[in-house]
Amino acid sequence: MHQHEHLKVDRDIRCAVLTISDTRDKESDKGGQLVQSLLQDMNVKVDSEHYNIVKDDKEAIQSQIESWLASDIDVIITTGGTGISQRDVTIEAVSPLLDKEIEGFGELFRYLSYTEDVGTKALLSRAIAGTVMNKLIFTLPGSTGAVKLAVEKLIKPELNHMVYELNK
């Protein structure tokens, strides 16, 4: 038994999924679709109005996130824009919004990426997580391998507990 298994939310967890990409649309967005698919077996709900794709633009990212923060959701998961290229601005958009950063998320994500998947390329990921207004935000890279790793190994095992803690 997981040590926090008894600390659960007694309702569907409401999640928003935001893909950051200059090239993807809802048909080709494998990362955003995978997030939703991987969360289906949990009590996590993603409504169509809580799934969107925006360009790699700081203001567009912040605008969408701020809109969802004003709605009745618990979690925002973003995919894309976490690397080091000039176009990668997700971290710069999300970081100023956070009340608290969950440093362990990024640290564990890079460690798992290094040991299980990509080796030293893991240091290029700037994935972060944190809280804002008693809601969780996870910023994931856009690759399906990274999404699968983050959701299955880090988010799913702790999501109920984290939402519970923010709402108790």
N, C-alpha and C positions, 0 to 999 in steps of 0.2 A: 504494500500500500504506500502510495506517495505520501509524504509527511503532511502535505497541505490538502489532501484529498477531501477532507471534511469541510474545508473553507471554500464553498462554491456559491456562485450566484444562482438563485432559484428562478431564473428567467432566461430567455434568449439573450445572448450578448449581441449588441448591435454594432456592426463593423462597417467601415467605409474603406474602399480600396481605390487608391489613386496611382495611376501609372504616369510617370514623367518620361516623355519621349517626343522627339521631333518627327519620328518616322512611323510610329505605331498608330493603328486605329483599333476599334473594338474587335474587329475580325482577326487582326494579327497580333494582338496583345497576349502573348502566351504567359507572361509573368503575372499580370493582373488576373487572368482567368485561372491560373494555377493557384494563386492565393485563395480564391473563392472555392475552388474544388477541394483543396486540402482542409479547409475549415468546415466543409459540409457535414462531416460526421460528428462535429461538436455542436453544442447549442449556440452556434454563431449564425447570425442572419445578416446578409448583405442585400439590401434592396437595390433595385435598378437606379434609383436616384442617388445612391451612395457608392456608385462606381463611375469613374470618369478618367479621362486621359487629358493631360495638359502638356503643353510644350515645355522644354527646358528653359523656363523663365521664372526667376525668383518671385516676381509679383503674381504671376498666374498660379504658382504653387501655393503661395501664402493665401491668396484670395480664396482658392478652393478649400484649403484646410480651415481657414477662419469661418467660412460658411458652414462647414460640417461641425466645427466646434460649437457653433450656436444652435445646432440641432440635437436631437435626442439619440446620440450614439455614444458608444463606450470606447471604441478603438478605431484608429486610422492606421492603415498599413499602406505605405508607398513603395513602389518599385521603380528603380531607375534613377539615374543622375547622382549616384553616390561615389563615382570614381574621381579621378584627378584631372580630367580634361577640362578645358575652359568652359565647355557647355554644361558640365556637371555642377549644378547649383542647388541640388536638393538639400544638402546639409546646410548651406548658407541660408536657405529659405526656412528650414524647420528649426534650426538651433535657437534663433532669437525668440521663437514662440514658446519654448519649453520652460515650464516652471522648475522641473527637476529632470536631469539627465540620468538615465539608468546605465551607468558606465559599463556594468558587467555584460550587457547585451552585446555591445560592439566588441568588447574584449573576447567574449566567448565565441561570437560569430567568426572573428578573424582566426582564433585558435582552431575551431572546428574546420574552417575552410582550409587552413594550412595543413592540418593533419589528415583530413578525409578527402580533400578534393583538389585544390589548386596549388598547393605548396607555397612558395614565397610570393606568388602573385597576390596572396591574401592581404599583404601589407598595403595594397592599393585601395582596398575597400575602406570607406569611411562610414559604414553603416552605423547608425545610432538608434537609440530608443529613449523615450522619456515620457513625462506626464505634463499635461497642460489642462487646467480647469477640470481636474479629476477624470481625465480621459488619457488613454495611452496612445502614443504615436510610435510606430516602428518604421524606420526607413531602410529598405532592402535594396540591394543591387537589382538590376533588371533581368539578369540571366535566370533561366528556370532552375538551374542547379543551385544557385544561391537562394532563390525563393524556397525551394524544397527543403534545403538544409535549415534555413532560419525558421520556417514555419513548423516543420516536423520536430526539430531538435530543441528549439528554444521557446517559440511562442506557444504552441499547443500544450506542452506540459505545464506551463505556468499561467496561461491566460485567465482561467477561472479564478485562480488565487489572486492575481494582480487586480482584476476587475473588482473582486470582493474587497480587497484592501482599500481600493480607492472609493468604495461606496459604503463602507461600514460606519 
